Amino acid sequence: MTIQRMDHVGIVVDDLAAAIAFFVELGLELEGEATVGGQWADDLLGLHGVRADIAVVRTPDGHSRVELSTFHSPKTTGTAPNVAVNTPGIPRLTFAVDDVDNVLDRLRRHGAELVGTVARYEDIYRYCYVRGPDGVMIGLVEELR
């Protein structure tokens, strides 16, 4: 076997507290927070002088994690584009939810913006995309069966 499992998805955000609040409102659970830096972080990231605060949130079933990072140093050299969902290389995180409308309403209070509409795929799914913290594309899918 080449891999055992997917460990986590990492997202860099400007406001760590706001990103944690967003994902906790979505239903993820805060697993832990830490400050990282030093030679090992420099080596890992190919940067010099890394100092970052990180938080890990996990799905209620414990199988999936999202690492949220805010870098204090080094200074960033740019920002991710806020481009359309069909742009190659743009990551999307999709979560299965009980009630798309309820989750969407709650996330809007944390700055989420609906990308298109809540669409229905036959009698199988209700699905939408929102932009979350720092423009991260989040899919919300509600199974109808």
Biotite code that builds the C-alpha atoms (Angstrom):
import biotite.structure as struc

atoms = struc.array([
    struc.Atom([0.000, 0.000, 0.000], chain_id="A", res_id=1, res_name="MET", atom_name="CA", element="C"),
    struc.Atom([1.298, 3.451, -0.891], chain_id="A", res_id=2, res_name="THR", atom_name="CA", element="C"),
    struc.Atom([-0.699, 5.487, 1.626], chain_id="A", res_id=3, res_name="ILE", atom_name="CA", element="C"),
    struc.Atom([-2.542, 4.691, 4.817], chain_id="A", res_id=4, res_name="GLN", atom_name="CA", element="C"),
    struc.Atom([-5.056, 7.565, 4.824], chain_id="A", res_id=5, res_name="ARG", atom_name="CA", element="C"),
    struc.Atom([-5.397, 11.255, 4.098], chain_id="A", res_id=6, res_name="MET", atom_name="CA", element="C"),
    struc.Atom([-4.178, 12.982, 7.259], chain_id="A", res_id=7, res_name="ASP", atom_name="CA", element="C"),
    struc.Atom([-5.483, 16.538, 6.883], chain_id="A", res_id=8, res_name="HIS", atom_name="CA", element="C"),
    struc.Atom([-6.050, 19.518, 4.628], chain_id="A", res_id=9, res_name="VAL", atom_name="CA", element="C"),
    struc.Atom([-4.129, 22.699, 5.439], chain_id="A", res_id=10, res_name="GLY", atom_name="CA", element="C"),
    struc.Atom([-5.455, 26.220, 4.941], chain_id="A", res_id=11, res_name="ILE", atom_name="CA", element="C"),
    struc.Atom([-3.599, 29.472, 5.600], chain_id="A", res_id=12, res_name="VAL", atom_name="CA", element="C"),
    struc.Atom([-5.840, 32.215, 7.000], chain_id="A", res_id=13, res_name="VAL", atom_name="CA", element="C"),
    struc.Atom([-5.346, 35.797, 8.150], chain_id="A", res_id=14, res_name="ASP", atom_name="CA", element="C"),
    struc.Atom([-7.610, 35.588, 11.209], chain_id="A", res_id=15, res_name="ASP", atom_name="CA", element="C"),
    struc.Atom([-7.164, 32.286, 13.023], chain_id="A", res_id=16, res_name="LEU", atom_name="CA", element="C"),
    struc.Atom([-9.854, 32.939, 15.643], chain_id="A", res_id=17, res_name="ALA", atom_name="CA", element="C"),
    struc.Atom([-12.426, 33.790, 12.977], chain_id="A", res_id=18, res_name="ALA", atom_name="CA", element="C"),
    struc.Atom([-11.514, 30.684, 10.956], chain_id="A", res_id=19, res_name="ALA", atom_name="CA", element="C"),
    struc.Atom([-11.827, 28.470, 14.034], chain_id="A", res_id=20, res_name="ILE", atom_name="CA", element="C"),
    struc.Atom([-15.235, 30.006, 14.797], chain_id="A", res_id=21, res_name="ALA", atom_name="CA", element="C"),
    struc.Atom([-16.360, 29.392, 11.186], chain_id="A", res_id=22, res_name="PHE", atom_name="CA", element="C"),
    struc.Atom([-15.395, 25.715, 11.180], chain_id="A", res_id=23, res_name="PHE", atom_name="CA", element="C"),
    struc.Atom([-16.755, 25.118, 14.695], chain_id="A", res_id=24, res_name="VAL", atom_name="CA", element="C"),
    struc.Atom([-20.065, 26.667, 13.567], chain_id="A", res_id=25, res_name="GLU", atom_name="CA", element="C"),
    struc.Atom([-19.993, 24.269, 10.617], chain_id="A", res_id=26, res_name="LEU", atom_name="CA", element="C"),
    struc.Atom([-19.785, 21.420, 13.123], chain_id="A", res_id=27, res_name="GLY", atom_name="CA", element="C"),
    struc.Atom([-16.105, 20.573, 13.328], chain_id="A", res_id=28, res_name="LEU", atom_name="CA", element="C"),
    struc.Atom([-14.489, 20.214, 16.746], chain_id="A", res_id=29, res_name="GLU", atom_name="CA", element="C"),
    struc.Atom([-11.353, 22.027, 17.878], chain_id="A", res_id=30, res_name="LEU", atom_name="CA", element="C"),
    struc.Atom([-8.706, 19.374, 18.456], chain_id="A", res_id=31, res_name="GLU", atom_name="CA", element="C"),
    struc.Atom([-5.884, 21.671, 19.510], chain_id="A", res_id=32, res_name="GLY", atom_name="CA", element="C"),
    struc.Atom([-3.838, 24.810, 18.964], chain_id="A", res_id=33, res_name="GLU", atom_name="CA", element="C"),
    struc.Atom([-0.102, 25.462, 18.942], chain_id="A", res_id=34, res_name="ALA", atom_name="CA", element="C"),
    struc.Atom([2.593, 27.902, 17.908], chain_id="A", res_id=35, res_name="THR", atom_name="CA", element="C"),
    struc.Atom([5.209, 26.427, 15.594], chain_id="A", res_id=36, res_name="VAL", atom_name="CA", element="C"),
    struc.Atom([8.574, 27.573, 14.343], chain_id="A", res_id=37, res_name="GLY", atom_name="CA", element="C"),
    struc.Atom([12.230, 26.738, 14.373], chain_id="A", res_id=38, res_name="GLY", atom_name="CA", element="C"),
    struc.Atom([14.542, 24.885, 12.057], chain_id="A", res_id=39, res_name="GLN", atom_name="CA", element="C"),
    struc.Atom([12.218, 21.924, 11.498], chain_id="A", res_id=40, res_name="TRP", atom_name="CA", element="C"),
    struc.Atom([9.435, 24.263, 10.306], chain_id="A", res_id=41, res_name="ALA", atom_name="CA", element="C"),
    struc.Atom([11.864, 26.189, 8.092], chain_id="A", res_id=42, res_name="ASP", atom_name="CA", element="C"),
    struc.Atom([13.090, 22.911, 6.584], chain_id="A", res_id=43, res_name="ASP", atom_name="CA", element="C"),
    struc.Atom([9.580, 21.556, 6.080], chain_id="A", res_id=44, res_name="LEU", atom_name="CA", element="C"),
    struc.Atom([8.188, 24.673, 4.406], chain_id="A", res_id=45, res_name="LEU", atom_name="CA", element="C"),
    struc.Atom([11.297, 25.820, 2.538], chain_id="A", res_id=46, res_name="GLY", atom_name="CA", element="C"),
    struc.Atom([11.080, 29.199, 4.270], chain_id="A", res_id=47, res_name="LEU", atom_name="CA", element="C"),
    struc.Atom([13.325, 31.028, 6.747], chain_id="A", res_id=48, res_name="HIS", atom_name="CA", element="C"),
    struc.Atom([12.196, 32.296, 10.137], chain_id="A", res_id=49, res_name="GLY", atom_name="CA", element="C"),
    struc.Atom([8.843, 30.520, 10.283], chain_id="A", res_id=50, res_name="VAL", atom_name="CA", element="C"),
    struc.Atom([6.591, 31.424, 13.190], chain_id="A", res_id=51, res_name="ARG", atom_name="CA", element="C"),
    struc.Atom([2.945, 30.463, 12.896], chain_id="A", res_id=52, res_name="ALA", atom_name="CA", element="C"),
    struc.Atom([-0.076, 29.763, 15.044], chain_id="A", res_id=53, res_name="ASP", atom_name="CA", element="C"),
    struc.Atom([-2.010, 26.686, 14.042], chain_id="A", res_id=54, res_name="ILE", atom_name="CA", element="C"),
    struc.Atom([-5.263, 25.042, 15.024], chain_id="A", res_id=55, res_name="ALA", atom_name="CA", element="C"),
    struc.Atom([-6.580, 21.653, 14.027], chain_id="A", res_id=56, res_name="VAL", atom_name="CA", element="C"),
    struc.Atom([-10.307, 21.030, 13.734], chain_id="A", res_id=57, res_name="VAL", atom_name="CA", element="C"),
    struc.Atom([-11.792, 17.604, 13.065], chain_id="A", res_id=58, res_name="ARG", atom_name="CA", element="C"),
    struc.Atom([-15.055, 16.204, 11.843], chain_id="A", res_id=59, res_name="THR", atom_name="CA", element="C"),
    struc.Atom([-17.301, 14.716, 14.537], chain_id="A", res_id=60, res_name="PRO", atom_name="CA", element="C"),
    struc.Atom([-16.486, 11.180, 13.349], chain_id="A", res_id=61, res_name="ASP", atom_name="CA", element="C"),
    struc.Atom([-12.762, 11.879, 13.905], chain_id="A", res_id=62, res_name="GLY", atom_name="CA", element="C"),
    struc.Atom([-11.759, 10.754, 10.412], chain_id="A", res_id=63, res_name="HIS", atom_name="CA", element="C"),
    struc.Atom([-11.019, 14.115, 8.755], chain_id="A", res_id=64, res_name="SER", atom_name="CA", element="C"),
    struc.Atom([-9.028, 17.127, 9.904], chain_id="A", res_id=65, res_name="ARG", atom_name="CA", element="C"),
    struc.Atom([-8.411, 20.661, 8.719], chain_id="A", res_id=66, res_name="VAL", atom_name="CA", element="C"),
    struc.Atom([-5.265, 22.487, 9.845], chain_id="A", res_id=67, res_name="GLU", atom_name="CA", element="C"),
    struc.Atom([-5.715, 26.252, 9.997], chain_id="A", res_id=68, res_name="LEU", atom_name="CA", element="C"),
    struc.Atom([-2.497, 28.318, 10.028], chain_id="A", res_id=69, res_name="SER", atom_name="CA", element="C"),
    struc.Atom([-1.716, 31.991, 10.505], chain_id="A", res_id=70, res_name="THR", atom_name="CA", element="C"),
    struc.Atom([1.866, 32.957, 9.692], chain_id="A", res_id=71, res_name="PHE", atom_name="CA", element="C"),
    struc.Atom([3.530, 35.757, 11.634], chain_id="A", res_id=72, res_name="HIS", atom_name="CA", element="C"),
    struc.Atom([6.814, 35.323, 9.764], chain_id="A", res_id=73, res_name="SER", atom_name="CA", element="C"),
    struc.Atom([8.120, 35.345, 7.189], chain_id="A", res_id=74, res_name="PRO", atom_name="CA", element="C"),
    struc.Atom([5.950, 37.932, 5.477], chain_id="A", res_id=75, res_name="LYS", atom_name="CA", element="C"),
    struc.Atom([3.778, 36.566, 2.698], chain_id="A", res_id=76, res_name="THR", atom_name="CA", element="C"),
    struc.Atom([4.638, 37.383, -0.892], chain_id="A", res_id=77, res_name="THR", atom_name="CA", element="C"),
    struc.Atom([1.098, 37.387, -2.249], chain_id="A", res_id=78, res_name="GLY", atom_name="CA", element="C"),
    struc.Atom([-2.451, 36.252, -1.777], chain_id="A", res_id=79, res_name="THR", atom_name="CA", element="C"),
    struc.Atom([-4.512, 33.458, -3.254], chain_id="A", res_id=80, res_name="ALA", atom_name="CA", element="C"),
    struc.Atom([-6.811, 34.601, -6.019], chain_id="A", res_id=81, res_name="PRO", atom_name="CA", element="C"),
    struc.Atom([-10.526, 34.793, -5.377], chain_id="A", res_id=82, res_name="ASN", atom_name="CA", element="C"),
    struc.Atom([-11.375, 33.018, -8.617], chain_id="A", res_id=83, res_name="VAL", atom_name="CA", element="C"),
    struc.Atom([-14.247, 30.926, -9.950], chain_id="A", res_id=84, res_name="ALA", atom_name="CA", element="C"),
    struc.Atom([-14.892, 27.407, -8.691], chain_id="A", res_id=85, res_name="VAL", atom_name="CA", element="C"),
    struc.Atom([-13.887, 25.878, -12.048], chain_id="A", res_id=86, res_name="ASN", atom_name="CA", element="C"),
    struc.Atom([-10.326, 27.283, -11.940], chain_id="A", res_id=87, res_name="THR", atom_name="CA", element="C"),
    struc.Atom([-7.670, 24.529, -12.016], chain_id="A", res_id=88, res_name="PRO", atom_name="CA", element="C"),
    struc.Atom([-5.795, 24.190, -8.736], chain_id="A", res_id=89, res_name="GLY", atom_name="CA", element="C"),
    struc.Atom([-8.474, 25.794, -6.548], chain_id="A", res_id=90, res_name="ILE", atom_name="CA", element="C"),
    struc.Atom([-9.162, 23.445, -3.622], chain_id="A", res_id=91, res_name="PRO", atom_name="CA", element="C"),
    struc.Atom([-12.683, 22.785, -2.407], chain_id="A", res_id=92, res_name="ARG", atom_name="CA", element="C"),
    struc.Atom([-13.579, 21.164, 0.892], chain_id="A", res_id=93, res_name="LEU", atom_name="CA", element="C"),
    struc.Atom([-16.993, 19.525, 0.868], chain_id="A", res_id=94, res_name="THR", atom_name="CA", element="C"),
    struc.Atom([-18.879, 18.489, 3.983], chain_id="A", res_id=95, res_name="PHE", atom_name="CA", element="C"),
    struc.Atom([-22.010, 16.359, 4.275], chain_id="A", res_id=96, res_name="ALA", atom_name="CA", element="C"),
    struc.Atom([-24.556, 18.207, 6.450], chain_id="A", res_id=97, res_name="VAL", atom_name="CA", element="C"),
    struc.Atom([-28.005, 17.442, 7.820], chain_id="A", res_id=98, res_name="ASP", atom_name="CA", element="C"),
    struc.Atom([-29.675, 20.656, 6.603], chain_id="A", res_id=99, res_name="ASP", atom_name="CA", element="C"),
    struc.Atom([-28.001, 22.871, 3.986], chain_id="A", res_id=100, res_name="VAL", atom_name="CA", element="C"),
    struc.Atom([-30.268, 25.858, 4.664], chain_id="A", res_id=101, res_name="ASP", atom_name="CA", element="C"),
    struc.Atom([-29.627, 25.803, 8.407], chain_id="A", res_id=102, res_name="ASN", atom_name="CA", element="C"),
    struc.Atom([-25.857, 25.466, 8.016], chain_id="A", res_id=103, res_name="VAL", atom_name="CA", element="C"),
    struc.Atom([-25.789, 28.165, 5.337], chain_id="A", res_id=104, res_name="LEU", atom_name="CA", element="C"),
    struc.Atom([-27.693, 30.587, 7.593], chain_id="A", res_id=105, res_name="ASP", atom_name="CA", element="C"),
    struc.Atom([-25.307, 29.925, 10.483], chain_id="A", res_id=106, res_name="ARG", atom_name="CA", element="C"),
    struc.Atom([-22.179, 30.288, 8.325], chain_id="A", res_id=107, res_name="LEU", atom_name="CA", element="C"),
    struc.Atom([-23.395, 33.568, 6.824], chain_id="A", res_id=108, res_name="ARG", atom_name="CA", element="C"),
    struc.Atom([-23.099, 35.071, 10.324], chain_id="A", res_id=109, res_name="ARG", atom_name="CA", element="C"),
    struc.Atom([-19.394, 34.196, 10.058], chain_id="A", res_id=110, res_name="HIS", atom_name="CA", element="C"),
    struc.Atom([-18.957, 35.885, 6.682], chain_id="A", res_id=111, res_name="GLY", atom_name="CA", element="C"),
    struc.Atom([-19.735, 32.990, 4.332], chain_id="A", res_id=112, res_name="ALA", atom_name="CA", element="C"),
    struc.Atom([-20.928, 34.048, 0.893], chain_id="A", res_id=113, res_name="GLU", atom_name="CA", element="C"),
    struc.Atom([-23.025, 31.769, -1.306], chain_id="A", res_id=114, res_name="LEU", atom_name="CA", element="C"),
    struc.Atom([-21.237, 31.210, -4.638], chain_id="A", res_id=115, res_name="VAL", atom_name="CA", element="C"),
    struc.Atom([-24.210, 30.244, -6.821], chain_id="A", res_id=116, res_name="GLY", atom_name="CA", element="C"),
    struc.Atom([-27.467, 28.890, -5.484], chain_id="A", res_id=117, res_name="THR", atom_name="CA", element="C"),
    struc.Atom([-28.480, 25.898, -3.430], chain_id="A", res_id=118, res_name="VAL", atom_name="CA", element="C"),
    struc.Atom([-28.997, 23.416, -6.241], chain_id="A", res_id=119, res_name="ALA", atom_name="CA", element="C"),
    struc.Atom([-30.923, 20.180, -6.231], chain_id="A", res_id=120, res_name="ARG", atom_name="CA", element="C"),
    struc.Atom([-29.559, 17.137, -8.042], chain_id="A", res_id=121, res_name="TYR", atom_name="CA", element="C"),
    struc.Atom([-32.569, 14.958, -8.791], chain_id="A", res_id=122, res_name="GLU", atom_name="CA", element="C"),
    struc.Atom([-33.983, 13.525, -5.554], chain_id="A", res_id=123, res_name="ASP", atom_name="CA", element="C"),
    struc.Atom([-30.501, 12.694, -4.278], chain_id="A", res_id=124, res_name="ILE", atom_name="CA", element="C"),
    struc.Atom([-28.745, 15.882, -3.067], chain_id="A", res_id=125, res_name="TYR", atom_name="CA", element="C"),
    struc.Atom([-29.087, 19.549, -2.237], chain_id="A", res_id=126, res_name="ARG", atom_name="CA", element="C"),
    struc.Atom([-25.679, 21.120, -2.758], chain_id="A", res_id=127, res_name="TYR", atom_name="CA", element="C"),
    struc.Atom([-24.070, 24.540, -2.618], chain_id="A", res_id=128, res_name="CYS", atom_name="CA", element="C"),
    struc.Atom([-20.700, 26.247, -2.408], chain_id="A", res_id=129, res_name="TYR", atom_name="CA", element="C"),
    struc.Atom([-19.805, 29.088, -0.082], chain_id="A", res_id=130, res_name="VAL", atom_name="CA", element="C"),
    struc.Atom([-16.662, 31.122, 0.281], chain_id="A", res_id=131, res_name="ARG", atom_name="CA", element="C"),
    struc.Atom([-15.402, 30.793, 3.822], chain_id="A", res_id=132, res_name="GLY", atom_name="CA", element="C"),
    struc.Atom([-12.424, 32.333, 5.619], chain_id="A", res_id=133, res_name="PRO", atom_name="CA", element="C"),
    struc.Atom([-10.037, 34.068, 3.208], chain_id="A", res_id=134, res_name="ASP", atom_name="CA", element="C"),
    struc.Atom([-12.068, 32.874, 0.221], chain_id="A", res_id=135, res_name="GLY", atom_name="CA", element="C"),
    struc.Atom([-11.734, 29.138, 0.895], chain_id="A", res_id=136, res_name="VAL", atom_name="CA", element="C"),
    struc.Atom([-14.320, 27.256, -1.157], chain_id="A", res_id=137, res_name="MET", atom_name="CA", element="C"),
    struc.Atom([-16.567, 25.101, 1.040], chain_id="A", res_id=138, res_name="ILE", atom_name="CA", element="C"),
    struc.Atom([-19.147, 22.677, -0.372], chain_id="A", res_id=139, res_name="GLY", atom_name="CA", element="C"),
    struc.Atom([-22.224, 21.763, 1.648], chain_id="A", res_id=140, res_name="LEU", atom_name="CA", element="C"),
    struc.Atom([-24.119, 18.662, 0.560], chain_id="A", res_id=141, res_name="VAL", atom_name="CA", element="C"),
    struc.Atom([-27.373, 17.380, 2.045], chain_id="A", res_id=142, res_name="GLU", atom_name="CA", element="C"),
    struc.Atom([-28.399, 13.847, 1.153], chain_id="A", res_id=143, res_name="GLU", atom_name="CA", element="C"),
    struc.Atom([-32.129, 13.628, 0.464], chain_id="A", res_id=144, res_name="LEU", atom_name="CA", element="C"),
    struc.Atom([-32.444, 9.861, 0.593], chain_id="A", res_id=145, res_name="ARG", atom_name="CA", element="C"),
])
